[in-house]
């Protein structure tokens, strides 16, 4: 895949889940896009899941961090609802068991309690942006650092039957991860047409249009679904098993 990930896709709309986070995570910014970890001091590990269900689709998102990159483990990845979101110890939380797949800022990847070398450790105290590309058709999870691909980190994710969600965690006090660059692939021509309408009207413009234009209920629902921050999975992709 050349160029930026999913450059032929469309904007996606989801946030961090205020109901699915550690007590040591505060969510800020309009749209709950900024996760702030351990606002006072840290005595453990905290995580938060996103609202996007990933299975069967292709999605890309970015996590921007300021110069506060340090500590035992700052992690990025995907997980099921069974992955825990808090630990009273400094641990590599995402991937500590079979419910998560994660990358640490130390350059290691974790799943099912096992780890492997993946990339160079991130420079501490230096702003960094981590990109995450989930391909639910090929079953792969690929990471990017400051726009450069690091290669496939995990495979066979299309075989996971439980819902998968974006997730981040941190052991370090007063650290932040800002969500941005959300993209997704189209699943049909109908989906592509909807994206063109949204890109021309904008989110606020679409809301006004839906209020002012008499449309069939099914069309109104289909247009508004794309703007929901609690995002359901796409089910129009088909994985062929040979």
N, C-alpha and C positions, 0 to 999 in steps of 0.2 A: 504494500500500500504506500504510494508515494504522496508527498505533500502532507498537509495537516489531516489528522484522523477524521473520518466521516465528513470530509469537506463537501460531499454531494448530498449530505443529509440535511436535517433541519434542526432548529433550536428545540431544546427539550425544556420541560418545566417541572422541577421538583426541588425539594428543600431538605434540610436536616429535620428529623422528626423529634419534635419537642416532647412527645410521649414515649420515646424509645431511646433514652440516653441515661448516662450515669448522672448521679446527683452532683458530680464535680464538673459537669459541662454546662456552660451558659450559652444560649443562642442569641445572637445579636443581628442587627442589620435588617433592613426591609426584606421580607421574604425568608428570614431565618437562614441566611446563607453563611454566616460567620459563627464558627464553633470556637469558644474560648474555654480552655482546659485549666482546671485547678486555679481559680481566680485569686486565692490567697496564698496557699502553699500546697505542696504535694506530698502525700504519704502513700500513694498507690497509683493505679492505672485507670483511666477513664476513657469511655468510648461513646460514640453516637452513631446511629444508623440513619440512612437516608430514607425518603419516602418512596423512591423508585423501585419497583419490582423489575428485575433485570432479565429473568428467564425468557429465552426464545428470541430476544432482540439483540441489536447492536447499539451500544451506548458509549459515549465518551464524556468525561468530565475532568476538571482540573481543580487542584487544591493548592492555593497560593499561601505561602508562609512568609512572615517577616523574618528578621534576623534571629529571632529566638528559636533556633533549631539546636537542641542539645538534649542531654539526659540519656536514660537507659534505652528508651524506645519511643519514637514517634512513628506511627504506622498508618498504612493506607491499603484498602483492599475491598473485598466483598465477604458477606457472611449471611448465614441463615438466621432466623429468629432465635435459634437455640444457642447462638454464641453469646457469652456473657458480656456485659457492658461495664463491669467494674471489678476491680481486684484490689485488695488491701495490701498490695505488694507491687514492686516495680517489675513488670513482666512484659513479654512480647505477647500481647493479648489476642491479636488477630491471627488465627492459625494455631493457637495453643491446642486445639482439638480438631476433629473432623468437620466442624461447623464453620470454619473460616479459612480464608486464603489471603495472606497479607505480606506486604513489603515494609521492612523497617528502614529508618533513615541510616542505619548502619550498613545497608547494602545487602541484607539477608532476606530471604523469603521463607515464610512459615506456613505449614499446613499439617494437620493431624499430629501436632506436637513435634514435628521434624523440621529441620531447617537446612538451607543450602545457600552457598554464595551465589549472588545474582549480579551485583554491580558494585562499583566503588562506594565507600561510605560518603554520605553527603558532607560537605564542609559545614561545620557548625558555625552559628552566628553569621550566616550569610543567606539573604533572601533566596528562596527556591520555589519553583512551581512544579508539582508532580501531576502528570496526566495519567489517566486510567482509561484503557480501552477494553471494554467487555464485549466479546463476540459470542453470543449465545447460540449461534448456528455452528460455528467451528468449535466452540467449547473452549476458547482461549481467553486468558487475561494477560494483557500487555501493559507495561508501564512506560512512561516518558518522563524525562527530567529536563526542564527548561526547553521544551520543544523537541528534544532528541529522543528517538525510540531506544529503549533498553533491551528490547527483545521479548519474546513470549516467556512469561514467568510460570504460568499454570495451564494445563490442558484438561480435557474431559469434563469441563464444567457443564456442558450440555446434558450430561448424564445425571446431574443433580436434580432430584424431583421436588425438593422443598424450595420455597421462594428464596431468591438471593437478593440482597440489598447492598448498596454502597455502605462502607463503614470506615471510620477513622478512629484512632486512639492515640493517647499521649500519656507519658509518665511525668513530663516536665511541667513545672508551675508556670502559669501565665503565658501559655503558648496558644497560638491561634491558627486555624486553618479556614481559609475563605473559599467557598465553593463558587466555581464559575466555568465558563466555556462549555456549557452543557449542550451536547449534540446527540441526536439519535438518527438511525437509518430509517428510510421509508419502508413501509410494509406493503404498500399497494399504490396504484395510481390514484385512488380516492384519497389516500393519506397524503400524497404529494400535492394534490389540488387543495386540500385543507391547509397545508403548510404555506402555500402561495397566498391564500386569503389572509392568513394570520400575519405573514411577513409584510403585506401591504397595508393592513389595517392597524397592526399592533395590538397588544393585549387590551388596552383601554378602548381602542377603536372597535375591536370586535365586540366587547361588552355593550357598547353603545349601539352597534349595528344589530345585535341580537335583540335589544330592547325595542328598536325602532322599525324593524322589518318583520313582516308577517311571514314566517317560514314554517314548514311542517315540523312537528315536534321532533321527529327522528333526526332531521337535519340540524336543528338547534342543538340537540343533545350531542350529536357527533362533533360539531364545531367546538362546543364548550368543553368537551372531554379533554381536548389537547391542552387546556390551560389548568387542569386540576393539578395541584401540588402533591396529592396522594395518587401516585401514578401506577396504574395497573399494567401488567405485562402485555406485550403484543403477542398475538396468537396466530399470525398469518405466515410465519416462517415454518418450514418443514425440514426436519433433519432426516436424511436418508440413512438407514442402517444397512450396510451390505454384508 
